[in-house]
């Protein structure tokens, strides 16, 4: 198996696992409701005078909601951080300096993307796809005709 395929499979596996941990540990309805509340408050804040009492009250409410959501969504990171560190240590030892994707130009003095860039690229794409699929099925489950 080529190094590129190995990195791609590891990135897809780790990304899938971390997304599964996130979906299992985070109450998706809570996050969705909180984001909607924050959007509503942001719209109201744009219409108010920043020196008014109502503005300050809404701003404090928005900050509280942001902190609550951050605490709620940060838990999966604590679970996945150790496996990521172990995996990155292994990958660095195995693939340091190995070109993964050749480029037709120089990027940061190199004409290729190394293992970490390849891992990040594949992980970002996989995360976007997984989140879009989850969002689609959540909408469909709720009966949204636009799903």
C-alpha positions in Angstrom: 0.0 0.0 0.0 1.3 3.5 -0.9 2.0 6.1 1.9 -0.8 8.3 0.4 -3.4 5.5 0.7 -2.2 4.7 4.2 -2.5 8.3 5.3 -5.9 8.6 3.6 -7.3 5.5 5.3 -5.9 6.6 8.7 -7.3 10.1 8.2 -10.8 8.8 7.2 -10.8 6.3 10.1 -9.8 8.8 12.7 -12.1 11.5 11.3 -15.0 9.0 11.3 -14.3 7.9 14.8 -14.0 11.5 16.1 -17.2 12.5 14.4 -19.0 9.4 15.9 -17.7 10.4 19.4 -19.0 13.9 18.8 -22.4 12.7 17.7 -22.7 10.4 20.6 -21.5 12.8 23.3 -23.2 16.0 22.2 -26.9 16.6 22.3 -27.5 17.7 18.7 -30.9 19.2 19.5 -29.4 21.4 22.3 -26.7 22.6 20.0 -29.2 23.4 17.2 -31.5 25.2 19.6 -28.7 27.2 21.2 -27.3 28.3 17.8 -30.7 29.4 16.8 -31.1 31.5 20.0 -27.7 33.0 19.4 -28.7 34.0 15.8 -31.9 35.5 17.1 -30.0 37.5 19.7 -27.5 38.7 17.2 -30.3 40.0 14.9 -31.8 41.9 17.9 -28.4 43.3 18.9 -27.9 44.8 15.4 -31.1 46.8 15.9 -30.3 48.2 19.3 -28.2 51.0 20.6 -25.0 49.5 22.1 -25.2 51.8 25.1 -28.8 50.7 26.0 -29.6 48.4 29.0 -31.4 46.0 26.7 -28.4 45.7 24.5 -26.2 44.8 27.5 -28.7 42.3 28.8 -29.0 40.6 25.4 -25.2 40.6 25.0 -24.7 39.0 28.4 -27.3 36.3 27.5 -25.5 35.7 24.2 -22.2 35.3 26.0 -23.7 32.9 28.5 -25.2 30.8 25.6 -21.9 30.7 23.8 -20.1 29.6 27.0 -22.7 26.9 27.6 -22.5 25.6 24.1 -18.7 25.7 24.1 -18.6 23.6 27.3 -21.1 21.2 25.9 -19.3 20.7 22.6 -15.8 20.6 24.1 -16.3 17.2 25.9 -15.6 15.1 22.8 -12.3 16.8 22.3 -11.1 15.6 25.7 -12.0 12.1 24.8 -10.2 12.1 21.4 -7.1 14.2 22.2 -5.0 11.3 23.5 -5.6 9.0 20.5 -4.8 11.9 18.2 -1.5 12.6 19.9 -0.5 8.9 19.8 -1.5 8.7 16.1 0.3 11.9 15.2 3.5 10.7 16.9 3.3 7.4 15.0 2.7 9.1 11.7 5.5 11.7 12.2 8.0 8.9 12.8 6.8 6.9 9.8 6.3 9.6 7.2 8.4 12.6 8.1 9.8 14.1 4.9 7.9 11.7 2.6 6.1 13.5 -0.3 2.4 12.6 -0.3 1.0 14.9 -3.0 3.2 16.5 -5.6 2.4 20.1 -6.4 3.1 22.0 -9.7 4.4 25.0 -7.6 6.3 25.6 -4.4 4.4 25.8 -1.1 6.4 27.0 1.9 9.6 26.1 0.0 8.4 22.5 -0.9 6.9 21.2 -4.1 4.8 18.6 -2.3 2.4 18.3 0.6 3.7 16.1 3.4 1.8 13.7 5.7 0.3 16.3 8.0 -1.0 18.5 5.2 -2.5 15.4 3.5 -4.0 14.2 6.7 -5.6 17.7 7.4 -6.9 18.0 3.8 -8.5 14.6 3.8 -9.8 15.1 7.4 -11.4 18.4 6.4 -13.1 17.0 3.4 -14.3 13.9 5.3 -15.6 16.1 8.2 -17.5 18.3 5.8 -19.1 15.3 4.1 -20.0 13.6 7.4 -21.5 16.7 8.8 -23.6 17.4 5.7 -24.9 13.8 5.7 -25.8 14.0 9.4 -27.5 17.4 8.9 -29.5 16.0 5.9 -30.7 13.0 7.8 -31.6 15.1 10.9 -33.7 17.4 8.7 -35.3 14.4 7.0 -36.0 12.8 10.3 -37.7 16.0 11.5 -39.9 16.0 8.4 -38.2 19.0 6.7 -39.3 18.9 3.0 -36.2 20.9 2.0 -33.9 18.1 3.1 
